[in-house]
Amino acid sequence: MSSSLLIKNGIVVTATDIYEADIFIVDEKVQTIGKDLNVSAAKTIDAKGCYLFPGGIDAHTHMELPFMGTFSSDDFESGTLAGLYGGTTTIIDFAIQTQGDTLTAALNQWHEKAGGKAVGDYAFHVAVTDFNPKTKAEIKTIINEGGVNSFKTFMAYKGALMIDDRQMLELFKELKVHGGMLTTHAENGDLIDGLIADNLAKGNTLPKYHPLSRPEIAEEEASGRVIDLAYQTQSPLYIVHMTCEGALNRVREATKRNQKVYVETCVQYLLLDESLYDQGFEGSKWVMSPPLRKEKDRKALWNGIHQNLVHTVATDHCPFCMDQKKMGEGNFSKIPNGAPGIENRMELMFSEGASPGKISLNKYVELTSTAAAKIFGLFPKKGTIAVGSDADIIVFDPTQDHTISAKTHHMKCDYSAFEGWRVKGKCRTTILRGQVVVDQGKAFVKKGFGQYLARKPLAK
Ligand SMILES: [Zn+2]
């Protein structure tokens, strides 16, 4: 039995086009796109006055992440469901190697967390925290059999996640052989650890010392360094959650030697700034790494989007409830790093970017979906609205205003990083692989509906 769905009268927006059309979906795929389609469908949605965007792809999330002595509070079910409410249909989460253990074990662990639970589609990056001959021997299999073409390193969190430059160079070389790409958390871990120790020694324990211990230069230096290592090995590189002007300038410099570096930023770095830390322990809500920055950095990131230096906008969704944040009362370095965001990204980027005309509708789609699909090898199955692509479509009402609040969001977190924000535009209906999974604030999806997206090696 095949199922069918017709979306009528909407305005289709992709990264390159915008036009009025009907979309006819059979089973999981878009079958036909055209004007006034004369077809009979089991179900019809009238999308008059609405945009039809490709389902959002959040290339940076952490569901049920064991971190700093606790676990992020959304698991794959609640986290991907919150994503669907907000128009994100696919996530790429990080399977993180435990130092001393294997990459395969990490990937298996994350499959166990997600399998049978996720309601949205998902893929994995594999984070390499311990690169040695044994790890090296696993890379080929992880890429060819594990369906993972993107990896990650941390240049901070020494003793837990950080690897050194020599390890990173060897990893770059091995990835190049097999068609894998490195993504990197670029902050100078040693510089940060020194500043944390200095602050604690002076009795500076409040959240406001978190950004002061992770200054722009720490991110700028590490970004420049990893860019140089990628250049030396002639490797592709994707820098995750870039926050500041200094780091972006290192990317700009690299373009002068014809190097291409992919840059991701996150919605909070475009919209929020470090003044939020200056309110006692409340500031812990925004303790994340890298930290929120200054107004000049927000400007630099928006300009970076216009200059095509910034390619994707993700969330680094990694929520912790306030009782978890309290682990760092009396010592800011013990506050679990991370904040909720997956549910708000698509609507905030529309409201703050596309709606006021700061970015075009096409750019909006590119930043929130298409670019991630292309960079990470999910395109054209994901990341666009086209004949033969997965029918991951959001019906977006640009006129519906609402207010973000922890009281109404679906993320398992007792605060919102954007509490009280007025948002113009709402994701009215979310369709994932041809199924209406959320409509008018109600979910129609069962646990385990989400599918693992195995990816192919990237072009070398
Ligand atoms: Zn992260």
Boltz pocket constraint, residues with backbone or C-beta under 6 A from the ligand:
constraints:
  - pocket:
      binder: B
      contacts: [[A, 60], [A, 61], [A, 62], [A, 289], [A, 316], [A, 318]]
      max_distance: 6.0
